[in-house]
Amino acid sequence: MMLPEYDFMSDSTEETSTRFTTFITPGLKRFDLAITSTERFYGKKLVTDLQSGKTAIIGPDDLEQEGYLEHTFKLTEEEAGELAGFLYLVVGTVNFTD
């Protein structure tokens, strides 16, 4: 069987660390998250909502962007605010390595 010729832009393997966390916000919204730390993405975290399957690359600058969490994870403004409160504790500062 012949495989099609792929034009790889990037292909690498890296050891990562993933934090799995489940919590309920003061507004009673439950979040089940997988937060992956990697050397890619300029130190930002790869955040996956395990309930919806939606994933985003998130750093502090993204949390400052109005409507980002609402749009990305399909949340209400209140839910996004509560999630942002947690993520500010997790994402830390961005490290530009290039």
Jmol script that loads the backbone (N, CA, C; Angstrom):
load data "model"
ATOM      1  N   MET A   1       0.847  -1.176   0.000  1.00  0.00           N
ATOM      2  CA  MET A   1       0.000   0.000   0.000  1.00  0.00           C
ATOM      3  C   MET A   1       0.891   1.238   0.000  1.00  0.00           C
ATOM      4  N   MET A   2       0.663   2.137  -0.916  1.00  0.00           N
ATOM      5  CA  MET A   2       1.456   3.365  -1.027  1.00  0.00           C
ATOM      6  C   MET A   2       0.812   4.458  -0.185  1.00  0.00           C
ATOM      7  N   LEU A   3       1.628   5.100   0.633  1.00  0.00           N
ATOM      8  CA  LEU A   3       1.150   6.254   1.396  1.00  0.00           C
ATOM      9  C   LEU A   3       1.321   7.507   0.562  1.00  0.00           C
ATOM     10  N   PRO A   4       0.396   8.449   0.701  1.00  0.00           N
ATOM     11  CA  PRO A   4       0.560   9.707  -0.036  1.00  0.00           C
ATOM     12  C   PRO A   4       1.803  10.440   0.480  1.00  0.00           C
ATOM     13  N   GLU A   5       2.357  11.277  -0.372  1.00  0.00           N
ATOM     14  CA  GLU A   5       3.526  12.047   0.029  1.00  0.00           C
ATOM     15  C   GLU A   5       3.067  13.238   0.853  1.00  0.00           C
ATOM     16  N   TYR A   6       3.497  13.263   2.107  1.00  0.00           N
ATOM     17  CA  TYR A   6       3.156  14.361   3.000  1.00  0.00           C
ATOM     18  C   TYR A   6       4.275  15.387   2.981  1.00  0.00           C
ATOM     19  N   ASP A   7       3.912  16.640   3.068  1.00  0.00           N
ATOM     20  CA  ASP A   7       4.876  17.726   3.145  1.00  0.00           C
ATOM     21  C   ASP A   7       4.869  18.241   4.581  1.00  0.00           C
ATOM     22  N   PHE A   8       5.680  17.620   5.437  1.00  0.00           N
ATOM     23  CA  PHE A   8       5.699  17.961   6.853  1.00  0.00           C
ATOM     24  C   PHE A   8       6.291  19.346   7.074  1.00  0.00           C
ATOM     25  N   MET A   9       5.588  20.177   7.820  1.00  0.00           N
ATOM     26  CA  MET A   9       6.094  21.481   8.230  1.00  0.00           C
ATOM     27  C   MET A   9       6.885  21.330   9.527  1.00  0.00           C
ATOM     28  N   SER A  10       6.486  20.349  10.349  1.00  0.00           N
ATOM     29  CA  SER A  10       7.132  20.087  11.629  1.00  0.00           C
ATOM     30  C   SER A  10       6.730  18.685  12.052  1.00  0.00           C
ATOM     31  N   ASP A  11       7.625  18.002  12.735  1.00  0.00           N
ATOM     32  CA  ASP A  11       7.321  16.671  13.253  1.00  0.00           C
ATOM     33  C   ASP A  11       8.336  16.371  14.343  1.00  0.00           C
ATOM     34  N   SER A  12       7.905  16.493  15.592  1.00  0.00           N
ATOM     35  CA  SER A  12       8.839  16.276  16.696  1.00  0.00           C
ATOM     36  C   SER A  12       8.123  15.588  17.846  1.00  0.00           C
ATOM     37  N   THR A  13       8.901  14.982  18.702  1.00  0.00           N
ATOM     38  CA  THR A  13       8.384  14.323  19.896  1.00  0.00           C
ATOM     39  C   THR A  13       9.030  14.975  21.107  1.00  0.00           C
ATOM     40  N   GLU A  14       8.256  15.175  22.142  1.00  0.00           N
ATOM     41  CA  GLU A  14       8.744  15.876  23.328  1.00  0.00           C
ATOM     42  C   GLU A  14       8.109  15.275  24.576  1.00  0.00           C
ATOM     43  N   GLU A  15       8.864  15.210  25.656  1.00  0.00           N
ATOM     44  CA  GLU A  15       8.314  14.828  26.948  1.00  0.00           C
ATOM     45  C   GLU A  15       7.514  16.019  27.467  1.00  0.00           C
ATOM     46  N   THR A  16       6.291  15.782  27.920  1.00  0.00           N
ATOM     47  CA  THR A  16       5.447  16.850  28.446  1.00  0.00           C
ATOM     48  C   THR A  16       4.948  16.464  29.834  1.00  0.00           C
ATOM     49  N   SER A  17       4.351  17.412  30.494  1.00  0.00           N
ATOM     50  CA  SER A  17       3.732  17.177  31.790  1.00  0.00           C
ATOM     51  C   SER A  17       2.282  17.616  31.688  1.00  0.00           C
ATOM     52  N   THR A  18       1.373  16.776  32.152  1.00  0.00           N
ATOM     53  CA  THR A  18      -0.048  17.117  32.084  1.00  0.00           C
ATOM     54  C   THR A  18      -0.667  17.057  33.475  1.00  0.00           C
ATOM     55  N   ARG A  19      -1.365  18.144  33.818  1.00  0.00           N
ATOM     56  CA  ARG A  19      -2.099  18.225  35.083  1.00  0.00           C
ATOM     57  C   ARG A  19      -3.570  18.023  34.769  1.00  0.00           C
ATOM     58  N   PHE A  20      -4.203  17.078  35.445  1.00  0.00           N
ATOM     59  CA  PHE A  20      -5.631  16.851  35.301  1.00  0.00           C
ATOM     60  C   PHE A  20      -6.310  17.417  36.537  1.00  0.00           C
ATOM     61  N   THR A  21      -7.287  18.279  36.334  1.00  0.00           N
ATOM     62  CA  THR A  21      -7.961  18.902  37.467  1.00  0.00           C
ATOM     63  C   THR A  21      -9.458  18.992  37.207  1.00  0.00           C
ATOM     64  N   THR A  22     -10.224  18.742  38.250  1.00  0.00           N
ATOM     65  CA  THR A  22     -11.677  18.881  38.206  1.00  0.00           C
ATOM     66  C   THR A  22     -12.076  19.787  39.354  1.00  0.00           C
ATOM     67  N   PHE A  23     -12.878  20.804  39.063  1.00  0.00           N
ATOM     68  CA  PHE A  23     -13.335  21.703  40.122  1.00  0.00           C
ATOM     69  C   PHE A  23     -14.695  22.278  39.764  1.00  0.00           C
ATOM     70  N   ILE A  24     -15.365  22.775  40.795  1.00  0.00           N
ATOM     71  CA  ILE A  24     -16.644  23.443  40.627  1.00  0.00           C
ATOM     72  C   ILE A  24     -16.461  24.885  41.059  1.00  0.00           C
ATOM     73  N   THR A  25     -16.893  25.805  40.196  1.00  0.00           N
ATOM     74  CA  THR A  25     -16.725  27.237  40.458  1.00  0.00           C
ATOM     75  C   THR A  25     -17.783  27.719  41.456  1.00  0.00           C
ATOM     76  N   PRO A  26     -17.615  28.937  41.986  1.00  0.00           N
ATOM     77  CA  PRO A  26     -18.653  29.497  42.864  1.00  0.00           C
ATOM     78  C   PRO A  26     -20.022  29.578  42.180  1.00  0.00           C
ATOM     79  N   GLY A  27     -20.040  29.709  40.845  1.00  0.00           N
ATOM     80  CA  GLY A  27     -21.295  29.728  40.092  1.00  0.00           C
ATOM     81  C   GLY A  27     -21.827  28.340  39.771  1.00  0.00           C
ATOM     82  N   LEU A  28     -21.198  27.301  40.357  1.00  0.00           N
ATOM     83  CA  LEU A  28     -21.604  25.901  40.223  1.00  0.00           C
ATOM     84  C   LEU A  28     -21.376  25.309  38.841  1.00  0.00           C
ATOM     85  N   LYS A  29     -20.421  25.847  38.089  1.00  0.00           N
ATOM     86  CA  LYS A  29     -20.016  25.269  36.799  1.00  0.00           C
ATOM     87  C   LYS A  29     -18.869  24.302  37.064  1.00  0.00           C
ATOM     88  N   ARG A  30     -18.993  23.091  36.556  1.00  0.00           N
ATOM     89  CA  ARG A  30     -17.939  22.087  36.716  1.00  0.00           C
ATOM     90  C   ARG A  30     -16.991  22.153  35.528  1.00  0.00           C
ATOM     91  N   PHE A  31     -15.692  22.105  35.816  1.00  0.00           N
ATOM     92  CA  PHE A  31     -14.666  22.034  34.787  1.00  0.00           C
ATOM     93  C   PHE A  31     -13.818  20.790  35.014  1.00  0.00           C
ATOM     94  N   ASP A  32     -13.594  20.041  33.946  1.00  0.00           N
ATOM     95  CA  ASP A  32     -12.670  18.913  33.920  1.00  0.00           C
ATOM     96  C   ASP A  32     -11.610  19.285  32.896  1.00  0.00           C
ATOM     97  N   LEU A  33     -10.406  19.624  33.360  1.00  0.00           N
ATOM     98  CA  LEU A  33      -9.378  20.143  32.470  1.00  0.00           C
ATOM     99  C   LEU A  33      -8.133  19.262  32.458  1.00  0.00           C
ATOM    100  N   ALA A  34      -7.488  19.231  31.306  1.00  0.00           N
ATOM    101  CA  ALA A  34      -6.137  18.669  31.174  1.00  0.00           C
ATOM    102  C   ALA A  34      -5.265  19.848  30.750  1.00  0.00           C
ATOM    103  N   ILE A  35      -4.246  20.154  31.544  1.00  0.00           N
ATOM    104  CA  ILE A  35      -3.377  21.297  31.274  1.00  0.00           C
ATOM    105  C   ILE A  35      -1.973  20.764  31.015  1.00  0.00           C
ATOM    106  N   THR A  36      -1.543  20.867  29.770  1.00  0.00           N
ATOM    107  CA  THR A  36      -0.261  20.298  29.354  1.00  0.00           C
ATOM    108  C   THR A  36       0.803  21.382  29.265  1.00  0.00           C
ATOM    109  N   SER A  37       1.919  21.127  29.940  1.00  0.00           N
ATOM    110  CA  SER A  37       3.082  22.011  29.867  1.00  0.00           C
ATOM    111  C   SER A  37       4.053  21.428  28.852  1.00  0.00           C
ATOM    112  N   THR A  38       4.546  22.284  27.975  1.00  0.00           N
ATOM    113  CA  THR A  38       5.418  21.863  26.893  1.00  0.00           C
ATOM    114  C   THR A  38       6.430  22.968  26.608  1.00  0.00           C
ATOM    115  N   GLU A  39       7.472  22.655  25.882  1.00  0.00           N
ATOM    116  CA  GLU A  39       8.458  23.659  25.485  1.00  0.00           C
ATOM    117  C   GLU A  39       7.983  24.440  24.265  1.00  0.00           C
ATOM    118  N   ARG A  40       6.968  23.964  23.621  1.00  0.00           N
ATOM    119  CA  ARG A  40       6.412  24.642  22.449  1.00  0.00           C
ATOM    120  C   ARG A  40       5.514  25.782  22.887  1.00  0.00           C
ATOM    121  N   PHE A  41       5.022  26.538  21.985  1.00  0.00           N
ATOM    122  CA  PHE A  41       4.027  27.587  22.221  1.00  0.00           C
ATOM    123  C   PHE A  41       4.537  28.685  23.146  1.00  0.00           C
ATOM    124  N   TYR A  42       5.836  28.948  23.122  1.00  0.00           N
ATOM    125  CA  TYR A  42       6.436  30.047  23.889  1.00  0.00           C
ATOM    126  C   TYR A  42       6.088  30.000  25.360  1.00  0.00           C
ATOM    127  N   GLY A  43       5.997  28.811  25.913  1.00  0.00           N
ATOM    128  CA  GLY A  43       5.716  28.663  27.337  1.00  0.00           C
ATOM    129  C   GLY A  43       4.251  28.700  27.704  1.00  0.00           C
ATOM    130  N   LYS A  44       3.366  28.900  26.730  1.00  0.00           N
ATOM    131  CA  LYS A  44       1.941  28.862  27.023  1.00  0.00           C
ATOM    132  C   LYS A  44       1.535  27.421  27.305  1.00  0.00           C
ATOM    133  N   LYS A  45       0.375  27.242  27.925  1.00  0.00           N
ATOM    134  CA  LYS A  45      -0.134  25.912  28.259  1.00  0.00           C
ATOM    135  C   LYS A  45      -1.171  25.468  27.231  1.00  0.00           C
ATOM    136  N   LEU A  46      -1.231  24.184  27.018  1.00  0.00           N
ATOM    137  CA  LEU A  46      -2.243  23.578  26.164  1.00  0.00           C
ATOM    138  C   LEU A  46      -3.369  23.141  27.102  1.00  0.00           C
ATOM    139  N   VAL A  47      -4.507  23.827  27.045  1.00  0.00           N
ATOM    140  CA  VAL A  47      -5.613  23.583  27.969  1.00  0.00           C
ATOM    141  C   VAL A  47      -6.746  22.889  27.214  1.00  0.00           C
ATOM    142  N   THR A  48      -7.129  21.722  27.704  1.00  0.00           N
ATOM    143  CA  THR A  48      -8.213  20.947  27.089  1.00  0.00           C
ATOM    144  C   THR A  48      -9.361  20.815  28.072  1.00  0.00           C
ATOM    145  N   ASP A  49     -10.556  21.196  27.629  1.00  0.00           N
ATOM    146  CA  ASP A  49     -11.778  20.966  28.392  1.00  0.00           C
ATOM    147  C   ASP A  49     -12.215  19.541  28.046  1.00  0.00           C
ATOM    148  N   LEU A  50     -12.087  18.638  28.991  1.00  0.00           N
ATOM    149  CA  LEU A  50     -12.363  17.227  28.718  1.00  0.00           C
ATOM    150  C   LEU A  50     -13.844  16.941  28.487  1.00  0.00           C
ATOM    151  N   GLN A  51     -14.729  17.825  28.939  1.00  0.00           N
ATOM    152  CA  GLN A  51     -16.162  17.628  28.703  1.00  0.00           C
ATOM    153  C   GLN A  51     -16.540  17.927  27.261  1.00  0.00           C
ATOM    154  N   SER A  52     -15.964  19.000  26.716  1.00  0.00           N
ATOM    155  CA  SER A  52     -16.338  19.404  25.356  1.00  0.00           C
ATOM    156  C   SER A  52     -15.334  18.942  24.302  1.00  0.00           C
ATOM    157  N   GLY A  53     -14.117  18.604  24.739  1.00  0.00           N
ATOM    158  CA  GLY A  53     -13.068  18.221  23.801  1.00  0.00           C
ATOM    159  C   GLY A  53     -12.381  19.417  23.158  1.00  0.00           C
ATOM    160  N   LYS A  54     -12.721  20.619  23.582  1.00  0.00           N
ATOM    161  CA  LYS A  54     -12.108  21.821  23.014  1.00  0.00           C
ATOM    162  C   LYS A  54     -10.757  22.077  23.676  1.00  0.00           C
ATOM    163  N   THR A  55      -9.790  22.474  22.846  1.00  0.00           N
ATOM    164  CA  THR A  55      -8.432  22.717  23.308  1.00  0.00           C
ATOM    165  C   THR A  55      -7.964  24.076  22.820  1.00  0.00           C
ATOM    166  N   ALA A  56      -7.185  24.757  23.674  1.00  0.00           N
ATOM    167  CA  ALA A  56      -6.629  26.055  23.301  1.00  0.00           C
ATOM    168  C   ALA A  56      -5.234  26.188  23.891  1.00  0.00           C
ATOM    169  N   ILE A  57      -4.399  26.963  23.223  1.00  0.00           N
ATOM    170  CA  ILE A  57      -3.074  27.316  23.726  1.00  0.00           C
ATOM    171  C   ILE A  57      -3.263  28.627  24.475  1.00  0.00           C
ATOM    172  N   ILE A  58      -3.001  28.615  25.790  1.00  0.00           N
ATOM    173  CA  ILE A  58      -3.370  29.760  26.625  1.00  0.00           C
ATOM    174  C   ILE A  58      -2.193  30.252  27.460  1.00  0.00           C
ATOM    175  N   GLY A  59      -2.010  31.563  27.420  1.00  0.00           N
ATOM    176  CA  GLY A  59      -1.068  32.263  28.279  1.00  0.00           C
ATOM    177  C   GLY A  59      -1.774  33.440  28.902  1.00  0.00           C
ATOM    178  N   PRO A  60      -1.084  34.186  29.769  1.00  0.00           N
ATOM    179  CA  PRO A  60      -1.712  35.330  30.429  1.00  0.00           C
ATOM    180  C   PRO A  60      -2.266  36.357  29.447  1.00  0.00           C
ATOM    181  N   ASP A  61      -1.593  36.548  28.318  1.00  0.00           N
ATOM    182  CA  ASP A  61      -2.075  37.520  27.327  1.00  0.00           C
ATOM    183  C   ASP A  61      -3.422  37.109  26.746  1.00  0.00           C
ATOM    184  N   ASP A  62      -3.644  35.813  26.596  1.00  0.00           N
ATOM    185  CA  ASP A  62      -4.924  35.321  26.075  1.00  0.00           C
ATOM    186  C   ASP A  62      -6.046  35.568  27.079  1.00  0.00           C
ATOM    187  N   LEU A  63      -5.732  35.446  28.373  1.00  0.00           N
ATOM    188  CA  LEU A  63      -6.740  35.663  29.403  1.00  0.00           C
ATOM    189  C   LEU A  63      -7.169  37.125  29.458  1.00  0.00           C
ATOM    190  N   GLU A  64      -6.301  38.019  29.012  1.00  0.00           N
ATOM    191  CA  GLU A  64      -6.627  39.446  28.973  1.00  0.00           C
ATOM    192  C   GLU A  64      -7.490  39.810  27.768  1.00  0.00           C
ATOM    193  N   GLN A  65      -7.522  38.945  26.771  1.00  0.00           N
ATOM    194  CA  GLN A  65      -8.261  39.220  25.532  1.00  0.00           C
ATOM    195  C   GLN A  65      -9.754  39.029  25.773  1.00  0.00           C
ATOM    196  N   GLU A  66     -10.506  40.095  25.617  1.00  0.00           N
ATOM    197  CA  GLU A  66     -11.936  40.059  25.892  1.00  0.00           C
ATOM    198  C   GLU A  66     -12.648  39.044  24.996  1.00  0.00           C
ATOM    199  N   GLY A  67     -13.439  38.188  25.629  1.00  0.00           N
ATOM    200  CA  GLY A  67     -14.241  37.218  24.897  1.00  0.00           C
ATOM    201  C   GLY A  67     -13.499  35.962  24.462  1.00  0.00           C
ATOM    202  N   TYR A  68     -12.205  35.870  24.754  1.00  0.00           N
ATOM    203  CA  TYR A  68     -11.412  34.725  24.277  1.00  0.00           C
ATOM    204  C   TYR A  68     -11.906  33.395  24.847  1.00  0.00           C
ATOM    205  N   LEU A  69     -12.045  33.323  26.166  1.00  0.00           N
ATOM    206  CA  LEU A  69     -12.487  32.061  26.771  1.00  0.00           C
ATOM    207  C   LEU A  69     -13.941  31.741  26.415  1.00  0.00           C
ATOM    208  N   GLU A  70     -14.787  32.779  26.353  1.00  0.00           N
ATOM    209  CA  GLU A  70     -16.187  32.554  25.981  1.00  0.00           C
ATOM    210  C   GLU A  70     -16.269  31.919  24.597  1.00  0.00           C
ATOM    211  N   HIS A  71     -15.534  32.477  23.652  1.00  0.00           N
ATOM    212  CA  HIS A  71     -15.563  31.984  22.276  1.00  0.00           C
ATOM    213  C   HIS A  71     -14.919  30.595  22.162  1.00  0.00           C
ATOM    214  N   THR A  72     -13.741  30.447  22.759  1.00  0.00           N
ATOM    215  CA  THR A  72     -12.977  29.208  22.615  1.00  0.00           C
ATOM    216  C   THR A  72     -13.673  28.009  23.246  1.00  0.00           C
ATOM    217  N   PHE A  73     -14.194  28.195  24.467  1.00  0.00           N
ATOM    218  CA  PHE A  73     -14.793  27.074  25.189  1.00  0.00           C
ATOM    219  C   PHE A  73     -16.319  27.133  25.243  1.00  0.00           C
ATOM    220  N   LYS A  74     -16.913  28.086  24.487  1.00  0.00           N
ATOM    221  CA  LYS A  74     -18.382  28.229  24.431  1.00  0.00           C
ATOM    222  C   LYS A  74     -18.960  28.390  25.842  1.00  0.00           C
ATOM    223  N   LEU A  75     -18.498  29.423  26.564  1.00  0.00           N
ATOM    224  CA  LEU A  75     -18.912  29.686  27.932  1.00  0.00           C
ATOM    225  C   LEU A  75     -19.675  31.000  28.016  1.00  0.00           C
ATOM    226  N   THR A  76     -20.446  31.143  29.096  1.00  0.00           N
ATOM    227  CA  THR A  76     -21.046  32.437  29.376  1.00  0.00           C
ATOM    228  C   THR A  76     -19.947  33.355  29.913  1.00  0.00           C
ATOM    229  N   GLU A  77     -20.241  34.648  29.988  1.00  0.00           N
ATOM    230  CA  GLU A  77     -19.263  35.604  30.506  1.00  0.00           C
ATOM    231  C   GLU A  77     -18.893  35.267  31.955  1.00  0.00           C
ATOM    232  N   GLU A  78     -19.893  34.888  32.758  1.00  0.00           N
ATOM    233  CA  GLU A  78     -19.639  34.532  34.162  1.00  0.00           C
ATOM    234  C   GLU A  78     -18.763  33.281  34.265  1.00  0.00           C
ATOM    235  N   GLU A  79     -19.088  32.249  33.492  1.00  0.00           N
ATOM    236  CA  GLU A  79     -18.292  31.016  33.512  1.00  0.00           C
ATOM    237  C   GLU A  79     -16.853  31.290  33.079  1.00  0.00           C
ATOM    238  N   ALA A  80     -16.698  32.098  32.037  1.00  0.00           N
ATOM    239  CA  ALA A  80     -15.365  32.425  31.541  1.00  0.00           C
ATOM    240  C   ALA A  80     -14.569  33.195  32.589  1.00  0.00           C
ATOM    241  N   GLY A  81     -15.225  34.092  33.306  1.00  0.00           N
ATOM    242  CA  GLY A  81     -14.554  34.840  34.361  1.00  0.00           C
ATOM    243  C   GLY A  81     -14.055  33.931  35.465  1.00  0.00           C
ATOM    244  N   GLU A  82     -14.865  32.956  35.833  1.00  0.00           N
ATOM    245  CA  GLU A  82     -14.461  32.014  36.879  1.00  0.00           C
ATOM    246  C   GLU A  82     -13.331  31.106  36.398  1.00  0.00           C
ATOM    247  N   LEU A  83     -13.400  30.670  35.144  1.00  0.00           N
ATOM    248  CA  LEU A  83     -12.322  29.855  34.590  1.00  0.00           C
ATOM    249  C   LEU A  83     -11.034  30.667  34.513  1.00  0.00           C
ATOM    250  N   ALA A  84     -11.133  31.919  34.087  1.00  0.00           N
ATOM    251  CA  ALA A  84      -9.954  32.779  33.993  1.00  0.00           C
ATOM    252  C   ALA A  84      -9.302  32.943  35.361  1.00  0.00           C
ATOM    253  N   GLY A  85     -10.105  33.082  36.406  1.00  0.00           N
ATOM    254  CA  GLY A  85      -9.559  33.193  37.757  1.00  0.00           C
ATOM    255  C   GLY A  85      -8.682  32.015  38.110  1.00  0.00           C
ATOM    256  N   PHE A  86      -9.108  30.812  37.726  1.00  0.00           N
ATOM    257  CA  PHE A  86      -8.296  29.620  37.962  1.00  0.00           C
ATOM    258  C   PHE A  86      -7.073  29.600  37.050  1.00  0.00           C
ATOM    259  N   LEU A  87      -7.272  29.896  35.771  1.00  0.00           N
ATOM    260  CA  LEU A  87      -6.169  29.792  34.813  1.00  0.00           C
ATOM    261  C   LEU A  87      -5.058  30.805  35.078  1.00  0.00           C
ATOM    262  N   TYR A  88      -5.379  31.967  35.639  1.00  0.00           N
ATOM    263  CA  TYR A  88      -4.331  32.926  36.003  1.00  0.00           C
ATOM    264  C   TYR A  88      -3.339  32.301  36.972  1.00  0.00           C
ATOM    265  N   LEU A  89      -3.826  31.405  37.827  1.00  0.00           N
ATOM    266  CA  LEU A  89      -2.950  30.728  38.790  1.00  0.00           C
ATOM    267  C   LEU A  89      -2.082  29.655  38.125  1.00  0.00           C
ATOM    268  N   VAL A  90      -2.517  29.188  36.977  1.00  0.00           N
ATOM    269  CA  VAL A  90      -1.884  28.041  36.320  1.00  0.00           C
ATOM    270  C   VAL A  90      -0.918  28.417  35.208  1.00  0.00           C
ATOM    271  N   VAL A  91      -1.268  29.397  34.390  1.00  0.00           N
ATOM    272  CA  VAL A  91      -0.497  29.637  33.166  1.00  0.00           C
ATOM    273  C   VAL A  91       0.810  30.385  33.390  1.00  0.00           C
ATOM    274  N   GLY A  92       0.930  31.124  34.469  1.00  0.00           N
ATOM    275  CA  GLY A  92       2.200  31.820  34.743  1.00  0.00           C
ATOM    276  C   GLY A  92       2.519  32.855  33.695  1.00  0.00           C
ATOM    277  N   THR A  93       3.794  33.145  33.555  1.00  0.00           N
ATOM    278  CA  THR A  93       4.235  34.126  32.570  1.00  0.00           C
ATOM    279  C   THR A  93       4.746  33.431  31.318  1.00  0.00           C
ATOM    280  N   VAL A  94       4.667  34.132  30.211  1.00  0.00           N
ATOM    281  CA  VAL A  94       5.098  33.588  28.921  1.00  0.00           C
ATOM    282  C   VAL A  94       6.597  33.798  28.770  1.00  0.00           C
ATOM    283  N   ASN A  95       7.295  32.744  28.291  1.00  0.00           N
ATOM    284  CA  ASN A  95       8.737  32.812  28.058  1.00  0.00           C
ATOM    285  C   ASN A  95       9.003  32.747  26.568  1.00  0.00           C
ATOM    286  N   PHE A  96       9.509  33.846  25.994  1.00  0.00           N
ATOM    287  CA  PHE A  96       9.821  33.849  24.576  1.00  0.00           C
ATOM    288  C   PHE A  96      11.217  33.279  24.387  1.00  0.00           C
ATOM    289  N   THR A  97      11.305  32.144  23.691  1.00  0.00           N
ATOM    290  CA  THR A  97      12.568  31.426  23.564  1.00  0.00           C
ATOM    291  C   THR A  97      13.232  31.599  22.217  1.00  0.00           C
ATOM    292  N   ASP A  98      12.553  32.197  21.264  1.00  0.00           N
ATOM    293  CA  ASP A  98      13.140  32.309  19.913  1.00  0.00           C
ATOM    294  C   ASP A  98      13.926  33.576  19.756  1.00  0.00           C
TER     295      ASP A  98
END
end "model"
wireframe off; spacefill off
backbone 0.3
color backbone group
